[in-house]
Amino acid sequence: MFGFKKPKEASNAPPAQLSWAERLKAGLAKTRGQIGSLFSRRKIDAELLEELESTLLMADCGIDATAWLLEQLKLAVKRDKLETSDQLRAALATLLLQLLAPLEEPLDAGRGKPFIMMIAGVNGAGKTTSIGKLAKHFQGQGLSVLLAAGDTFRAAAREQLKAWGERNDVTVIAQESGDSAAVIFDAIHAAKARGIDVVLADTAGRLPTQLHLMEEIAKVKRVIQKTDPGAPHEVLLVLDANIGQNAIQQVKAFDKAIGVSGLAVTKLDGSAKGGVLAAIARQCPKPVRFIGVGEGIDDLRPFSAEEFVEALLEP
């Protein structure tokens, strides 16, 4: 059975600063509280299972993942003769880990020099902010980084990226006007000339229903491929954890347009439901490279299925 571990305090962190495990737990507080209230009972019965099903659906797990989890739980109750709600909680944790573990696939930035990472997502998902945090992440690995301000439709995005560049002491290639593909093309050539390890290319936010704009982002990818046939080495889609089942549609639409290779799930800020990862695992599985819990520069970390399940279900 799945064993819960108490989160450890971050090393050399001041007492007032929460560890990553505690921040993640706080980010999933809404769903954890809803599920936890069910397990205050001591006996497993049909009513408990029915309420759990409703709770998982409200947590954005989706019909497919919820049906699978309930079916497997009922089998486990009979097979392992489970009687208490604590045993049911442990069984649910085991199943969730089984469901989410295949999504845990750390990003390998050694697949290209420079490693070209194209970042996509709708406006408001946290795309530009995530790029700033990714720059810090790669710098922490000893890699040099260059940012391409490819969101030329939004002046605020360009300025925001420049601010992150200054904060991380990273060069930002930007133009006051011009199209996204041209900016990113110039940035890649600049990175090659300077021996940069990682290029993070911002793109304009799109809605999946804006087909003409989705074609433009596909054009950006084609231009990147002209600089390096193997590029982009990663197409990262940034998803807002609060959008629920809309995340599934975004993954499918962007994947069709540009071939999504990984996800960054942001804004696990206490109001997020968290179950959308289960829905993604069942309906459109893509590696979850990173999850984000806040606005701080260190609030984006590589996804760990075990950490996520513990934060979601730990009493």
C-alpha positions in Angstrom: 0.0 0.0 0.0 1.0 3.6 -0.5 2.7 5.1 2.5 2.4 8.7 3.3 5.5 10.6 4.5 5.6 13.8 6.4 7.0 16.6 4.3 10.5 17.7 5.3 11.4 21.3 5.8 13.5 22.8 3.0 17.1 22.9 3.9 18.5 26.2 5.3 15.0 27.7 4.9 13.9 30.2 7.6 11.1 29.0 9.9 8.6 31.3 8.3 9.3 29.9 4.8 7.2 27.0 3.7 8.9 24.0 2.1 8.0 23.0 -1.4 5.9 20.1 -0.1 4.0 22.4 2.2 3.4 24.9 -0.6 2.2 22.2 -2.9 -0.1 20.9 -0.2 -1.5 24.4 0.3 -2.0 24.7 -3.5 -4.2 21.6 -3.4 -6.0 22.5 -0.2 -9.4 22.8 -1.9 -9.5 19.3 -3.3 -7.7 17.8 -0.3 -10.3 19.3 2.0 -13.2 17.9 0.0 -11.7 14.4 -0.2 -10.5 14.5 3.4 -14.0 15.2 4.7 -15.2 11.9 3.2 -12.5 9.9 4.9 -13.5 11.1 8.3 -15.9 8.1 8.4 -14.6 4.8 9.5 -16.7 2.4 7.4 -16.7 1.8 3.6 -20.2 1.6 2.2 -22.0 2.4 -1.0 -22.8 5.9 0.1 -19.2 6.7 0.7 -18.2 5.4 -2.7 -20.9 7.4 -4.3 -19.9 10.6 -2.6 -16.3 10.0 -3.5 -17.3 9.6 -7.1 -19.1 13.0 -7.0 -16.1 14.6 -5.3 -13.6 13.3 -7.9 -15.8 14.7 -10.7 -16.0 18.1 -8.9 -12.2 18.0 -8.6 -12.0 18.0 -12.4 -10.8 14.4 -12.6 -13.2 13.9 -15.6 -15.6 11.1 -16.3 -13.1 8.7 -17.7 -10.5 8.9 -14.9 -13.3 9.0 -12.2 -14.9 5.8 -13.6 -11.6 4.0 -13.7 -10.7 5.0 -10.2 -14.0 3.9 -8.8 -14.0 0.6 -10.6 -10.5 -0.1 -9.4 -11.4 0.9 -5.8 -14.4 -1.4 -5.7 -12.2 -4.2 -6.9 -9.7 -3.4 -4.2 -12.3 -3.3 -1.5 -13.5 -6.9 -2.4 -10.0 -8.3 -3.2 -8.2 -6.9 -0.2 -11.2 -6.9 2.1 -10.9 -3.2 2.9 -13.2 -2.0 5.7 -12.1 1.4 7.0 -11.9 4.8 5.2 -8.2 5.0 6.0 -7.7 1.8 4.0 -9.8 3.3 1.2 -7.7 6.5 1.2 -4.5 4.4 0.9 -6.0 2.4 -2.0 -7.0 5.6 -3.7 -3.5 7.0 -3.3 -2.0 3.9 -4.8 -4.3 4.1 -7.8 -3.7 7.8 -8.3 0.0 7.2 -8.3 -0.4 4.4 -10.8 -2.4 6.8 -13.0 0.0 9.8 -12.7 3.4 8.1 -12.6 3.6 7.7 -16.4 3.3 11.5 -16.7 6.5 12.0 -14.6 9.2 12.4 -17.2 11.9 14.9 -16.4 13.0 17.3 -19.1 16.3 16.5 -20.7 18.0 19.7 -21.9 20.9 17.9 -23.3 19.2 17.0 -26.6 20.4 20.0 -28.5 23.0 22.8 -28.4 21.3 25.1 -28.0 18.3 23.3 -26.5 15.4 25.1 -28.1 12.2 25.2 -26.1 9.0 26.6 -27.6 6.5 27.7 -25.0 2.8 28.0 -25.9 -0.5 28.6 -24.1 -3.5 30.8 -24.0 -3.3 34.4 -22.6 -3.5 34.3 -18.8 -2.1 30.8 -18.3 1.1 32.1 -16.8 3.2 31.5 -19.9 5.6 34.5 -19.7 6.0 34.2 -15.9 6.8 30.5 -16.3 9.5 31.3 -18.8 11.2 33.5 -16.2 11.0 30.7 -13.7 12.3 28.2 -16.2 15.3 30.4 -16.9 16.1 30.2 -13.1 15.6 26.5 -13.2 18.1 25.9 -16.0 20.6 28.4 -14.5 20.4 26.3 -11.4 21.7 23.4 -13.5 24.6 25.4 -14.6 23.2 26.1 -18.1 23.3 29.5 -19.9 19.9 30.8 -21.1 18.6 33.2 -23.7 15.0 34.4 -23.9 13.2 35.1 -27.1 10.3 37.6 -26.8 8.1 36.0 -29.4 4.8 37.3 -28.1 4.9 40.3 -30.4 1.1 40.8 -30.2 1.3 41.9 -26.6 3.7 44.7 -25.7 3.1 43.9 -22.0 4.4 40.4 -22.6 7.6 41.7 -24.1 8.2 44.1 -21.2 7.4 41.4 -18.7 9.9 39.0 -20.3 12.6 41.8 -20.3 11.9 42.2 -16.5 12.4 38.5 -15.9 15.6 38.7 -18.0 17.0 41.4 -15.8 16.0 39.6 -12.7 17.8 36.4 -13.8 20.7 38.3 -15.6 19.7 36.7 -18.9 19.7 38.2 -22.4 16.3 38.8 -24.0 16.1 39.1 -27.8 13.1 41.3 -28.6 11.8 43.7 -31.3 9.5 46.6 -30.9 7.6 45.3 -33.9 7.8 42.4 -36.3 6.4 38.9 -36.3 7.0 36.2 -33.7 8.9 33.8 -36.1 11.4 36.5 -37.0 12.2 37.3 -33.4 12.7 33.7 -32.5 14.8 33.0 -35.6 17.1 35.9 -34.6 17.3 34.7 -31.0 18.3 31.2 -32.1 21.1 32.5 -34.3 22.3 34.8 -31.5 22.3 31.8 -29.1 24.4 29.7 -31.5 26.9 32.6 -32.0 27.3 33.0 -28.2 27.4 29.3 -27.3 24.2 29.5 -25.2 22.9 26.2 -23.8 19.1 26.9 -23.7 16.8 29.1 -25.8 13.3 29.7 -24.2 11.0 31.0 -27.0 7.8 32.8 -25.9 4.9 32.8 -28.3 1.7 34.8 -28.5 -1.2 33.5 -26.5 -3.9 31.8 -28.5 -7.3 30.3 -27.9 -7.7 26.9 -29.5 -10.7 28.1 -31.4 -8.7 30.9 -33.2 -7.7 28.7 -36.1 -5.9 31.5 -38.0 -3.8 32.2 -34.9 -3.1 28.6 -34.4 -1.7 28.5 -37.9 0.6 31.3 -37.1 2.1 29.4 -34.1 2.5 26.4 -36.4 4.5 28.8 -38.7 6.7 29.7 -35.8 7.6 26.0 -35.3 8.4 25.6 -39.0 10.8 28.6 -38.9 12.5 27.1 -35.8 12.9 23.8 -37.7 14.8 25.7 -40.4 17.5 26.7 -37.9 17.8 23.1 -36.7 16.0 20.1 -38.2 15.7 18.6 -34.7 14.2 21.7 -33.2 12.2 22.7 -31.3 13.5 20.1 -28.9 10.6 20.7 -26.6 7.2 22.2 -27.2 5.9 23.1 -23.7 2.2 23.9 -23.2 1.5 26.0 -20.1 -1.9 25.2 -18.6 -3.7 27.1 -15.8 -4.8 24.5 -13.2 -8.0 26.4 -12.5 -9.6 25.9 -16.0 -10.7 22.3 -15.3 -11.8 20.2 -18.2 -11.0 23.0 -20.7 -7.4 21.9 -20.2 -8.1 18.7 -22.1 -9.4 20.7 -25.1 -6.3 23.0 -25.0 -3.9 20.0 -24.9 -5.6 18.4 -27.9 -5.9 21.6 -29.9 -2.3 22.7 -29.4 -1.0 19.2 -29.9 -2.8 19.0 -33.3 -1.3 22.4 -34.3 2.3 22.1 -33.0 2.9 18.7 -31.5 3.0 19.3 -27.7 5.8 17.3 -26.1 5.3 18.4 -22.4 3.1 20.4 -20.0 3.6 22.9 -17.3 0.6 23.1 -15.0 0.6 26.5 -13.2 -1.5 28.3 -10.5 -2.0 25.5 -8.0 -2.7 28.3 -5.6 -5.3 26.9 -3.2 -8.3 27.4 -5.5 -7.1 24.9 -8.1 -8.9 21.5 -8.0 -5.9 19.4 -9.0 -7.8 16.5 -10.4 -7.3 17.7 -14.0 -4.0 15.8 -14.1 -5.9 12.6 -13.7 -8.1 13.6 -16.6 -5.0 14.4 -18.7 -3.5 11.0 -17.8 -6.6 9.2 -19.1 -7.7 11.3 -22.1 -4.5 12.9 -23.6 -1.4 11.8 -21.7 1.5 14.1 -22.1 4.6 14.4 -19.8 4.0 16.9 -17.1 7.4 18.6 -16.9 6.7 21.2 -14.3 4.0 22.3 -11.8 3.7 25.8 -10.3 2.3 26.9 -7.0 2.8 30.6 -6.9 4.3 33.7 -8.3 7.8 33.4 -6.7 10.8 32.6 -8.9 11.3 29.2 -7.2 7.6 28.3 -7.4 7.9 26.1 -10.5 9.4 22.7 -10.0 9.7 19.4 -11.9 6.6 17.3 -11.5 6.8 14.4 -9.0 3.7 12.1 -9.1 4.4 10.9 -5.5 4.7 14.4 -4.1 1.6 15.4 -5.9 -0.5 12.4 -4.6 0.8 13.0 -1.0 -0.1 16.7 -1.2 -3.6 15.8 -2.5 -4.5 13.0 -0.1 -2.3 13.3 3.0 -4.5 13.7 6.1 
